[in-house]
Amino acid sequence: MAFVSAVQVDAVGLRDLGARQVAAQWRVLPKRRAQNALRVPCMDAARASGMSLREVGIDRVHDALKRIGLGLNRDIDLDAPPYTNARVLHLETPSNADLILSFEEFLSPDECEFIIEEATRQHDKPGAEADLYLNYRVNRELDAGGYSSEADALSSDEELSSAELETSAGSGFRVQLNHELVKQVVVPKLMRLFGMEERAADFSECLSVKPDPRTLVIRDCTCVLYKLAEGVAPHVDGKDATLLVYLCDGPEQGGHTVFIDQALSVPPTRGTALLYMSKTQLPHYSQRVGEGTKWIMQLLIDHRVRHAGPYFDRRTGEVFTN
């Protein structure tokens, strides 16, 4: 099997890791791209809109969700929101792996504007830029010398042209969102999407805080503003699931989310959410913005319970076994 060389895992909680563990965040990923696939992904209108769940097959969708750890205890109701507006953008066959879903109108226009206003307020605070992410590292390199070796290496590895990603431009400005705002606006929808209404959401970038049968952990809870020519180099997210929500309609040129091995390029549409698992797979990048600006919200979520009890409930202090 052929392999792509190191693709950066944009992991959260690097302060909790030693230097050796940080180095281990560079992964070698299977190269699934067909020999004749385009290096710069393109899509026709039909593929861009994906397929309905019923076109794909309800049993296949349930199986694919279970493979990413959703609906393990009971099937998720695919006839209820937010799945009524769901489209399958990618599903690897025959394994039903590497699922990419989109959810139209996951957030309303008012909710999108509310989050943008909150993020804008955060922008104005000293030291507001979230510093645990690829965006920040690239921006600091550019501030220091007008060049990012990390962004250049990641982009060169995938042979991206400057029309796709301009590595001498910024990588967007990422800020942490208020957790109470996210609990109010986003978490109830997230729990319905995951079929985990009975679980609570904890917010922690500390990797010693792990999901348990009662609680999933939101590692990253941020909003990113991309200005003209800005984008993000190829990476994977390093967590069980990524929820990416477009807070505004995309510019006429650029600003797509591009999944490299799937030759899939998704244009931003206000309120639409993407759900995918990019722990060590589905390398992707944010295409340079060709005009205007782009706002997104991202949640990186750990929800898989990987260890047997007993567990400690941080909210109540209770020790429990299941």
C-alpha positions in Angstrom: 0.0 0.0 0.0 1.2 3.5 -0.9 1.4 6.1 1.9 1.3 9.9 2.0 4.1 11.3 4.1 3.5 13.0 7.5 0.1 14.8 7.8 -0.2 17.0 10.8 -2.7 16.0 13.5 -4.1 19.3 14.7 -4.6 17.9 18.2 -5.9 19.7 21.2 -4.2 19.6 24.6 -0.5 19.8 23.5 0.3 21.4 26.8 -0.6 18.1 28.4 1.9 16.2 26.2 5.6 15.8 26.4 7.9 16.6 23.5 8.0 12.9 22.4 4.2 12.7 22.4 3.9 15.9 20.4 6.2 14.4 17.8 4.0 11.3 17.7 1.1 13.5 16.5 2.7 13.2 13.0 0.9 10.3 11.4 1.5 8.3 8.3 -1.9 7.8 6.6 -3.1 5.3 3.9 -3.2 6.9 0.5 -6.6 6.1 -1.0 -6.5 8.5 -3.9 -6.9 6.7 -7.2 -4.0 7.1 -9.6 -6.2 9.2 -12.0 -7.9 11.3 -9.3 -7.4 15.0 -9.5 -4.9 16.6 -7.2 -7.1 19.7 -7.0 -10.6 18.3 -6.2 -13.5 19.3 -8.4 -17.2 18.4 -8.2 -20.2 18.6 -10.4 -23.4 20.1 -8.9 -25.0 16.7 -8.2 -22.1 15.4 -6.2 -21.8 18.7 -4.3 -25.3 18.3 -2.9 -24.7 14.7 -1.9 -27.3 11.9 -1.7 -30.3 11.6 0.6 -30.1 9.0 3.4 -32.8 6.9 1.7 -30.9 7.1 -1.6 -27.9 5.6 0.2 -29.9 3.2 2.2 -31.1 3.5 5.8 -29.4 0.3 6.9 -26.1 1.4 5.4 -26.4 4.8 7.1 -27.1 3.2 10.5 -24.1 0.9 10.0 -21.8 3.8 9.0 -22.9 5.7 12.1 -22.2 2.8 14.3 -18.7 2.5 12.8 -18.0 6.1 14.1 -19.5 5.2 17.5 -23.0 6.7 17.1 -26.2 4.9 17.7 -24.5 1.9 19.4 -27.2 1.4 22.0 -30.2 2.2 19.8 -30.7 3.3 16.2 -30.7 7.1 15.7 -34.1 8.3 14.4 -33.2 9.4 10.9 -36.7 10.8 10.3 -36.2 13.4 13.0 -34.2 16.6 13.0 -31.4 17.2 12.3 -31.3 14.1 10.0 -34.3 15.3 8.0 -31.9 17.7 6.4 -29.0 15.3 6.1 -27.1 14.5 3.0 -24.3 11.9 2.5 -21.3 13.5 0.8 -19.0 10.5 1.1 -19.3 6.9 2.2 -16.5 4.5 1.4 -17.7 1.2 -0.1 -18.0 -1.6 0.7 -16.7 -0.9 4.2 -19.2 1.9 5.1 -16.2 3.7 6.6 -15.1 7.4 6.3 -18.6 8.8 6.5 -19.0 12.6 5.7 -22.5 14.0 6.3 -23.9 17.5 5.8 -26.8 18.9 7.6 -28.6 21.9 6.1 -30.0 24.5 8.4 -28.3 22.9 11.4 -28.1 26.5 12.8 -30.6 29.2 12.0 -29.4 32.5 10.5 -30.0 34.2 13.8 -28.0 31.6 15.7 -25.1 32.0 13.2 -25.2 35.7 13.6 -25.3 35.4 17.4 -22.1 33.2 17.3 -20.3 35.6 15.0 -21.1 38.5 17.3 -19.8 36.6 20.3 -16.6 35.6 18.4 -16.1 39.2 17.2 -16.2 40.4 20.8 -13.6 37.8 21.7 -11.4 39.0 18.8 -11.0 42.4 20.5 -9.6 41.0 23.7 -5.8 40.9 24.3 -4.3 37.4 23.6 -7.6 36.2 22.2 -6.1 33.9 19.5 -6.5 30.2 20.5 -2.9 28.9 20.7 -3.2 25.1 20.6 -3.9 24.8 16.9 -2.3 24.7 13.5 -3.7 28.1 12.6 -1.8 29.7 15.5 1.5 28.0 14.7 1.4 29.1 11.1 0.4 32.7 12.0 3.3 33.0 14.5 5.8 31.7 11.8 4.4 34.3 9.4 4.6 37.1 12.0 8.3 36.1 12.6 9.5 35.9 9.1 6.7 36.1 6.5 7.0 32.3 5.8 5.6 29.2 7.4 7.7 26.1 7.0 4.9 23.9 8.5 2.2 25.2 6.1 4.6 24.9 3.2 5.6 21.3 4.1 2.1 20.2 4.5 0.9 21.8 1.3 3.9 20.6 -0.7 3.2 17.1 0.4 -0.1 17.2 -1.4 1.2 19.2 -4.3 -1.3 22.0 -3.7 -1.0 25.1 -6.0 -1.0 28.6 -4.6 -4.5 29.0 -6.1 -5.7 26.3 -3.6 -3.6 27.4 -0.6 -1.3 30.4 -0.3 1.2 29.5 2.4 2.5 33.0 2.7 -0.9 34.2 3.8 -2.5 33.8 7.2 -4.2 30.7 8.5 -7.3 32.4 9.9 -7.9 33.9 13.4 -9.3 31.3 15.9 -10.9 32.2 19.2 -12.5 30.2 21.9 -16.2 30.4 22.3 -18.1 30.9 25.5 -19.1 27.5 26.7 -22.4 28.6 28.1 -23.3 30.0 24.7 -22.4 26.6 23.0 -24.4 24.7 25.7 -27.4 26.8 24.9 -27.3 27.0 21.2 -25.4 24.0 19.9 -25.2 21.1 22.4 -28.9 20.1 22.4 -28.7 19.7 18.6 -25.3 17.9 18.8 -26.8 15.4 21.3 -29.8 14.7 19.0 -27.3 14.3 16.1 -25.3 11.8 18.0 -28.3 10.0 19.4 -26.9 10.7 22.9 -29.6 12.8 24.5 -29.1 11.0 27.8 -25.4 12.1 28.0 -24.0 15.4 29.2 -21.3 17.5 27.5 -18.1 18.4 29.3 -15.6 21.0 27.9 -12.0 20.2 28.5 -8.7 20.4 26.5 -7.0 18.2 29.2 -6.5 14.8 27.7 -6.7 13.2 31.1 -10.5 14.0 31.0 -12.0 11.2 29.1 -15.5 10.4 27.9 -17.6 8.0 29.9 -21.1 6.4 29.6 -22.6 9.6 31.0 -20.5 12.3 29.4 -18.9 13.2 26.1 -16.0 15.7 26.0 -15.8 18.7 23.7 -12.1 19.4 23.2 -12.2 22.3 20.8 -15.0 24.9 20.9 -13.8 27.6 18.6 -14.7 30.0 15.9 -12.4 31.0 13.0 -12.5 34.1 10.8 -10.7 33.7 7.4 -9.9 36.9 5.5 -8.8 37.3 1.9 -6.2 34.7 0.8 -6.3 32.8 4.1 -6.7 29.1 4.5 -5.5 26.1 6.5 -2.9 23.5 5.4 -3.8 19.8 5.1 -4.2 18.1 8.5 -6.4 15.6 10.4 -8.2 16.5 13.6 -7.1 13.8 16.0 -10.5 13.4 17.8 -13.4 11.0 17.6 -15.6 13.4 15.6 -15.6 16.8 14.1 -18.6 19.1 13.8 -17.8 22.0 11.4 -20.6 24.6 11.0 -20.5 27.3 8.3 -21.7 30.6 9.9 -21.9 32.5 6.6 -22.4 31.8 2.9 -19.1 31.2 1.2 -17.3 33.7 -1.0 -17.8 33.3 -4.8 -14.2 32.2 -5.0 -12.5 29.7 -2.7 -13.1 29.0 0.9 -14.1 25.4 0.4 -13.4 22.6 2.8 -11.5 20.0 0.7 -11.1 16.3 1.6 -8.0 15.3 -0.2 -8.3 11.5 -0.7 -12.0 11.7 -1.4 -11.6 14.5 -4.1 -14.5 16.2 -2.3 -14.7 20.0 -2.1 -17.5 21.5 0.0 -18.5 25.1 -0.4 -19.7 27.1 2.7 -23.4 27.6 3.1 -24.7 29.5 6.1 -26.1 27.2 8.8 -24.9 24.0 7.2 -22.9 21.6 9.4 -20.4 18.9 8.4 -20.0 15.8 10.5 -17.0 13.5 9.9 -14.4 11.4 11.8 -10.8 12.6 11.2 -8.9 11.1 14.0 -6.2 9.7 11.7 -8.1 9.6 8.4 -9.9 12.1 6.1 -7.0 14.6 5.7 -8.5 17.9 4.7 -7.7 21.6 4.3 -9.4 24.9 4.1 -9.0 26.4 0.6 -7.8 30.0 0.4 -10.5 32.6 0.4 -10.6 34.3 -3.0 -12.7 37.2 -2.0 -14.5 38.5 1.1 -14.4 36.6 4.4 -15.4 33.2 5.8 -16.6 32.3 9.3 -16.8 28.8 10.7 -17.4 27.2 14.1 -15.7 23.9 15.0 -16.2 21.4 17.7 -13.8 18.5 18.1 -15.5 15.8 20.2 -14.4 12.7 22.0 -17.4 10.4 22.6 -16.0 6.9 22.5 -15.7 5.1 25.8 -12.4 3.3 25.6 -11.9 2.0 29.1 -13.9 0.0 31.6 -15.2 1.5 34.8 -15.4 2.5 37.4 -15.8 6.1 36.3 -15.8 9.4 38.1 -18.6 11.9 37.5 -16.9 15.3 37.7 -20.3 17.0 38.0 -21.5 15.1 41.0 -18.4 13.5 42.5 -20.1 10.1 42.2 -18.1 7.0 41.3 -20.1 4.7 39.0 -19.6 1.6 36.9 -22.0 1.9 34.0 
